[in-house]
Structure formats: structure tokens, C-alpha cells
């Protein structure tokens, strides 16, 4: 079973003892976070929702179910954008970093589930 976790980027601290790959999965670089803060982290902006979908969603709890379906359709249409995550998860733990405030209503939750489906978990 794949070991994919999600973590808010503002809570992330580089840890030399952490194993596995770490990916920033936001389309926009998070405010107040320097490139040095995320040294060793791979940024995959294209694995995030399209700009139009991101703006439409606006982190609205009421839109989350529809957002989930639309975002999964985007991922199905361009799986190569999330492939580095899936490949890394085949060989070890993966952490997905996101900037949204809500830990349950954000695109990283959907991306994690989609990657697990791709891995057959």
C-alpha cells in the first residue's frame, strides 16, 4: 500500500531523517515561503487544478464534491502531470504539500486519493 501523506506547506519543516519524496502541489508558489525553505522539494504546479477550476472552486465547502469530480477528470486527462508522484510512491513514502487553510477541503486530498487509485490501493 502506498504511503502518501498531505501536509500544509506552512507546517512543513525539512527533516534530514524524513524518508521519501516531497512535492509541492500548488499551482502558485505559497506566500511567505522561500525557495530555501523548500530546498529538496519538487514543485509540480501542473499536478494542481487548472487555473479556471481553481478559481471556480475557491475552496468552497459547498462546491467540493463537484470540484472533486472535475479535478479527477482533469487528472484522468493529463495523468503525466501527476506521474512523478505515482512513481515515487511505488518506491517509498511521499508527502504532498499544499497551502490551503482547510485540511479536508483542498485539492491535495483529491490528488492523494487519485494517486492511490492509480497505484491500485
Secondary structure, 3 states (H helix, E strand, C coil): CCCEEEEEHHHCCCCCCCCCEEEECCCCCCCCCCCCCCCCCEECHHHCCCHHHHHHHCCCHHHHHHHHHHHHHHHHHCHHHCHHHHHHHHHCCEEEEECCCCCCCCHHHHHHHHHHHHHCC
